[in-house]
Amino acid sequence: MIEGVANVWVPVEDTDRALDFYQNSLGFSLVKRDGQWAEVEIGGLNIGLNGREPGGAGSGGGTVITFQPEAGLDATIEDLKGRGVEFPAEVSDHEWGRVATFKDSEGNDLQLYEPPS
């Protein structure tokens, strides 16, 4: 099923402003910056700061926990579907990996992430 947490990401309105806060106010170190995506780290905790898409979730979105699937993305999706977990959208393929989004019992977004092979 789930092997571990791959990442925690926080949707942000302004990546520069968010980086300033996480680095200068909280003391996180910059790990990576790529356009509207940035990763910061402190004490082994890695947080992705993800710029919101125009017309996207807006201020209604929140933190997303992304899990590493134990047996591969597709097999884990099938296993979770068998346990009643609903995946409202198809797997999203990107150059940086594949993502499947689902919701917990309270309506919070969760994801499975598989890096590129």
Backbone bond lengths (Angstrom), bond angles and torsions (degrees), N, CA, C in turn:
res aa  C-N    CA-C-N  psi(-1)  N-CA   C-N-CA  omega(-1)  CA-C   N-CA-C  phi
1 M - - - 1.440 - - 1.521 111.25 -
2 I 1.325 117.70 -105.41 1.466 122.27 -178.03 1.525 108.43 -100.95
3 E 1.332 115.84 131.83 1.462 121.09 -178.23 1.523 112.39 -96.31
4 G 1.315 116.96 -33.68 1.452 120.85 -178.36 1.505 110.33 176.15
5 V 1.323 116.74 -178.64 1.459 121.64 177.62 1.520 107.86 -88.22
6 A 1.323 116.40 126.11 1.456 121.41 177.61 1.523 110.66 -83.98
7 N 1.325 116.03 -38.03 1.457 119.29 -176.67 1.522 109.15 -170.86
8 V 1.292 115.62 155.90 1.455 123.00 168.23 1.520 104.64 -118.40
9 W 1.333 116.75 127.40 1.455 117.32 177.67 1.513 110.56 -126.42
10 V 1.319 113.74 149.84 1.450 122.18 -176.32 1.524 107.89 -120.69
11 P 1.335 118.08 119.51 1.465 119.24 174.91 1.528 109.98 -66.76
12 V 1.315 117.41 134.70 1.465 121.50 -178.06 1.525 109.94 -129.93
13 E 1.317 115.87 149.45 1.470 121.56 176.82 1.526 111.18 -77.78
14 D 1.333 117.07 -36.14 1.458 122.26 -174.42 1.529 107.77 -137.68
15 T 1.328 116.80 107.14 1.459 120.98 -175.71 1.524 111.69 -63.26
16 D 1.324 118.24 -40.14 1.469 120.91 179.13 1.529 110.95 -61.76
17 R 1.321 115.76 -45.62 1.469 120.09 179.33 1.525 110.89 -63.49
18 A 1.353 116.59 -42.27 1.460 120.80 179.50 1.528 111.10 -64.51
19 L 1.333 116.98 -41.62 1.471 120.11 177.50 1.519 110.99 -61.83
20 D 1.311 116.52 -42.91 1.456 120.23 177.95 1.528 110.32 -57.66
21 F 1.329 117.52 -44.95 1.455 121.34 -179.73 1.522 111.55 -64.33
22 Y 1.345 116.95 -51.48 1.464 119.88 -175.93 1.528 112.21 -66.86
23 Q 1.345 117.45 -36.12 1.462 119.97 179.67 1.528 111.88 -79.74
24 N 1.326 117.41 -52.94 1.463 120.78 -170.16 1.515 114.05 -87.42
25 S 1.328 117.90 -31.07 1.466 119.51 179.34 1.519 112.07 -90.01
26 L 1.343 116.77 -38.32 1.467 120.29 -175.98 1.521 114.29 -103.26
27 G 1.324 118.17 -14.50 1.461 120.57 176.53 1.518 115.71 84.72
28 F 1.342 118.03 16.58 1.466 121.06 176.63 1.525 109.82 -72.00
29 S 1.331 116.94 153.53 1.464 122.79 175.26 1.520 109.31 -98.13
30 L 1.322 116.71 142.69 1.461 121.17 175.46 1.524 108.92 -74.95
31 V 1.322 116.17 127.46 1.457 122.11 177.35 1.523 109.93 -98.11
32 K 1.349 115.58 -43.97 1.461 120.14 -173.88 1.520 109.00 -158.36
33 R 1.334 115.81 146.20 1.461 121.72 174.31 1.513 107.61 -137.15
34 D 1.337 116.29 128.24 1.457 121.99 178.42 1.523 107.81 -145.25
35 G 1.327 116.79 94.16 1.464 120.95 -179.02 1.520 111.31 62.47
36 Q 1.323 116.24 -122.30 1.460 121.69 -179.07 1.526 113.10 -88.34
37 W 1.320 117.14 11.73 1.472 122.49 176.63 1.522 107.53 -114.26
38 A 1.331 115.98 135.21 1.462 120.97 174.23 1.518 107.69 -143.19
39 E 1.323 116.03 148.72 1.462 121.57 175.15 1.511 108.59 -121.82
40 V 1.335 114.59 133.38 1.456 121.50 176.76 1.517 108.31 -124.00
41 E 1.352 116.11 159.08 1.466 120.30 -174.83 1.516 109.79 -145.35
42 I 1.332 114.23 144.77 1.458 121.32 169.99 1.526 107.73 -152.73
43 G 1.306 116.41 130.06 1.463 121.29 175.90 1.518 114.53 55.73
44 G 1.326 117.57 32.26 1.456 121.21 179.48 1.521 114.37 88.13
45 L 1.329 118.36 -5.27 1.458 121.86 177.18 1.517 108.96 -92.98
46 N 1.326 116.36 120.47 1.453 123.18 179.01 1.528 108.31 -103.66
47 I 1.336 117.10 126.96 1.456 121.88 178.24 1.517 108.57 -123.30
48 G 1.319 115.93 129.00 1.454 121.65 174.77 1.516 109.89 -91.76
49 L 1.311 116.85 132.64 1.464 122.74 175.79 1.522 106.16 -105.28
50 N 1.316 116.59 112.80 1.457 122.22 -171.46 1.518 110.15 -113.14
51 G 1.352 116.04 115.79 1.458 120.12 178.13 1.517 110.85 -61.51
52 R 1.321 116.33 134.36 1.471 121.10 179.90 1.517 110.40 -68.33
53 E 1.322 115.15 144.38 1.455 121.02 174.30 1.531 108.65 -76.67
54 P 1.335 117.81 140.27 1.469 118.96 174.38 1.526 109.23 -58.14
55 G 1.310 116.70 133.70 1.456 120.61 -179.46 1.513 113.00 76.60
56 G 1.324 116.78 10.68 1.458 120.75 -179.20 1.509 111.68 -86.37
57 A 1.321 116.18 -145.18 1.457 121.84 -173.93 1.524 112.89 -66.81
58 G 1.328 117.85 -17.43 1.457 119.91 -179.50 1.512 111.48 61.17
59 S 1.310 116.10 -150.65 1.456 119.45 -176.67 1.520 112.46 -75.01
60 G 1.340 118.52 -4.37 1.457 120.91 178.87 1.509 113.02 -78.93
61 G 1.337 117.76 -12.87 1.463 120.72 -179.56 1.510 110.89 -78.17
62 G 1.312 116.17 170.82 1.448 119.58 179.27 1.506 110.70 -154.66
63 T 1.303 115.60 -169.08 1.454 122.61 -179.54 1.519 110.58 -58.96
64 V 1.321 116.10 142.35 1.457 122.14 177.89 1.522 108.22 -123.37
65 I 1.325 117.05 132.01 1.460 121.67 174.37 1.522 107.27 -98.31
66 T 1.320 115.63 128.90 1.455 121.76 -179.14 1.522 108.43 -111.62
67 F 1.333 115.79 125.28 1.461 121.94 -176.26 1.520 111.99 -103.08
68 Q 1.328 115.57 152.08 1.462 122.48 173.06 1.516 108.18 -89.73
69 P 1.332 118.47 121.70 1.457 119.78 177.00 1.524 110.55 -73.32
70 E 1.312 115.94 140.14 1.461 121.33 -177.26 1.521 112.70 -73.23
71 A 1.329 117.00 -42.79 1.466 121.15 -173.12 1.520 112.39 -110.16
72 G 1.310 118.76 27.14 1.453 121.30 -176.28 1.520 110.21 92.05
73 L 1.309 115.94 154.22 1.454 121.55 -173.70 1.524 113.06 -61.48
74 D 1.320 117.45 -52.88 1.462 120.65 -175.05 1.532 112.16 -62.98
75 A 1.314 117.26 -43.46 1.472 120.88 179.85 1.531 110.57 -65.33
76 T 1.324 117.03 -38.32 1.462 120.37 -179.79 1.523 110.88 -68.83
77 I 1.332 116.94 -39.12 1.462 120.33 176.28 1.523 110.15 -59.00
78 E 1.325 117.03 -48.06 1.465 120.68 -179.88 1.525 111.46 -61.42
79 D 1.322 116.57 -41.20 1.463 120.43 178.67 1.528 110.70 -62.01
80 L 1.328 116.44 -46.46 1.462 120.29 -178.55 1.530 111.67 -67.91
81 K 1.325 117.27 -37.92 1.468 119.86 175.75 1.527 109.93 -59.51
82 G 1.325 116.95 -39.14 1.462 121.41 177.40 1.517 112.61 -64.14
83 R 1.320 116.62 -19.77 1.469 121.89 178.38 1.528 111.62 -97.74
84 G 1.329 116.15 8.89 1.460 120.52 176.74 1.509 116.27 92.51
85 V 1.339 118.04 5.10 1.463 120.79 179.15 1.529 108.57 -78.80
86 E 1.329 115.61 133.68 1.463 120.81 -179.01 1.523 110.88 -102.51
87 F 1.328 115.84 135.19 1.466 123.68 176.45 1.525 106.73 -110.96
88 P 1.351 117.98 103.67 1.460 120.61 -173.29 1.526 115.11 -70.86
89 A 1.318 118.18 -14.58 1.467 120.89 -178.04 1.528 109.51 -135.43
90 E 1.313 114.89 167.06 1.457 121.37 176.43 1.530 110.08 -72.01
91 V 1.325 116.05 166.21 1.464 121.23 174.14 1.526 108.05 -63.14
92 S 1.321 116.28 135.99 1.454 122.67 179.31 1.526 108.60 -99.21
93 D 1.333 115.94 120.42 1.466 121.43 -179.11 1.525 110.22 -99.32
94 H 1.340 115.74 132.31 1.462 122.60 -179.46 1.528 108.37 -136.91
95 E 1.320 117.07 165.28 1.466 120.10 177.21 1.521 111.14 -64.67
96 W 1.338 117.77 -23.84 1.462 122.42 -178.70 1.524 112.93 -95.84
97 G 1.340 117.60 2.49 1.458 120.41 176.00 1.514 113.19 141.91
98 R 1.323 115.47 -173.34 1.463 122.86 -179.38 1.528 109.39 -116.54
99 V 1.337 116.18 141.51 1.459 121.77 -176.83 1.523 109.55 -132.02
100 A 1.325 115.46 136.83 1.464 121.94 172.69 1.523 107.49 -124.18
101 T 1.322 117.05 122.98 1.460 121.95 -177.49 1.525 110.13 -100.28
102 F 1.320 115.53 138.55 1.461 121.62 174.58 1.524 107.68 -142.88
103 K 1.317 116.94 174.14 1.457 121.00 -178.06 1.523 110.00 -117.61
104 D 1.340 114.55 149.13 1.459 118.07 173.69 1.528 108.98 -83.34
105 S 1.303 116.80 -175.09 1.466 121.33 -176.74 1.520 113.10 -65.20
106 E 1.343 117.76 -17.30 1.462 121.92 -178.00 1.515 113.04 -103.49
107 G 1.340 117.14 3.86 1.455 121.24 179.00 1.509 115.09 89.77
108 N 1.349 117.72 7.56 1.461 121.13 177.10 1.520 110.34 -78.28
109 D 1.330 116.81 142.21 1.457 121.16 178.01 1.518 111.16 -74.18
110 L 1.298 115.95 133.50 1.460 124.23 171.73 1.519 106.64 -128.80
111 Q 1.318 117.11 158.76 1.456 120.47 -179.63 1.516 111.06 -139.41
112 L 1.323 114.23 155.54 1.457 122.73 165.78 1.519 105.95 -108.75
113 Y 1.334 117.00 138.09 1.465 121.51 -178.76 1.509 110.04 -127.91
114 E 1.331 115.45 133.05 1.458 121.87 175.95 1.534 107.39 -125.93
115 P 1.341 117.64 120.50 1.466 119.51 -179.40 1.527 110.82 -66.59
116 P 1.333 116.51 162.59 1.470 118.61 178.68 1.523 110.05 -62.81
117 S 1.336 115.08 148.10 1.466 118.52 179.71 1.502 112.36 -92.87
